[in-house]
């Protein structure tokens, strides 16, 4: 364990003006499975020390993995700073004394046998629903974090489970399900069998997909798919990206960007999700931030420097250079997803997506490729599955065309495409569908 208070004092004694030191120790247990059987069991520990230093209007940051000769490495960083240009965007770390929430995580797994059982249950659930092959990963992560700055210090422990299950039907086409939790009641009690069932259900429904059609379709986005769009969007709520013009939030504060049915938060205080965080990279206590309320942009994400320039308070989202979101949450509605689907006259249910690319960040023009289940709906019933389509549209237009949001929400996370999020099913009218080839 690295003493972050000691690191800060040492760097200050070398002549630095301000320092942030974050030490993270992650204990990761993992299973990976394919073809209905376990491939690997892993248990490894990863550590890192992230250092940010400011001196005479210059800043430098790095991550250290090898702690041998650490004094020499810190001294080298300070020498390197003399050759760097001034960072006029950095005003200073948050100097206000912070108070942190009480947080006592529970439910840690003690050995890999627990993960082995969970893996078997996920496979069993998918096979029960007709899957011929099942693959995926399960992670259990215990993360101890210690932070110190000139002004504050804190420690926290976060515990989480990540599940990702892909089920393949007899023709080799997949269905996907993903889930995460830090809820101690679910860490030991959640049965991955149900996650396997969901993936198996989608795989069975896919059968042999047909080539999809181009046009405008009402689309009900599965939480995994809408979570991907939200992940890419909420990162653009960073005040740094707004200032540089690389954001759909630029010049939209107080303006309408979505329908009345759409409300989006960044909520790192939600302890049931693995995006829970007590403090940001400046040791500022985190809080729930309303970004979009009933379609209107209410806030953007700030660290201390961007907040000072804007004349507001930091939102606890440092990223010392560029503020960052922690855990997106979309407010749910009142009707079930089944009720919403039953009223779709001509539309699509899209389970997942990837390769999301923006042609214009400021205007929000993007395209993305659906996967793991694309279902054509007619008069409230799934008629067939599709493949070979792309969503080619615009983020503000998507948000403005939201017709309904489901009452149920899912905790989803998948690769880097979907950050830890709590997302409902979302119905959007007239989504532009093109061919993917």
Secondary structure, 3 states (H helix, E strand, C coil): CCCHHHHHHHHHHCCCCEEEEEEEEEEEEEEEEECCEEEEEEEEEEEEEEEEEEECCEEEEEEECCCCCHHHHHHHHHHHHCCCCCCCCCCCCCCCCCCCCCCCCCCCCCCHHHHHHHHHHHHHHHHHCCCCEEEEEEEEEEEEEEEEECCCEEEEEEEEEEEEEEEECCCCCEEEEEEEECCHHHHHHCCCHHHHHHHHHHHHHHCCCEECCCEEEEEEECHHHHHHHHHHHHHCCEHHHHHCCCCCCCCCCCCECCCCCCCEEECCCCCCCCCCCCECCCCCECCCEEEEECCEECCCECCHHHHHHHCCCCCCCCCCCCCCCCCEEECCCCECHHHHHHCCCEEEEEEEEEEEEEEECCCCEEEEEEEEEEEEEECCEEEEEEECEEEEEEHHHHHHCEEEEEEEEEEEEECCCEEEEEEEEEEEEEEEEEECC
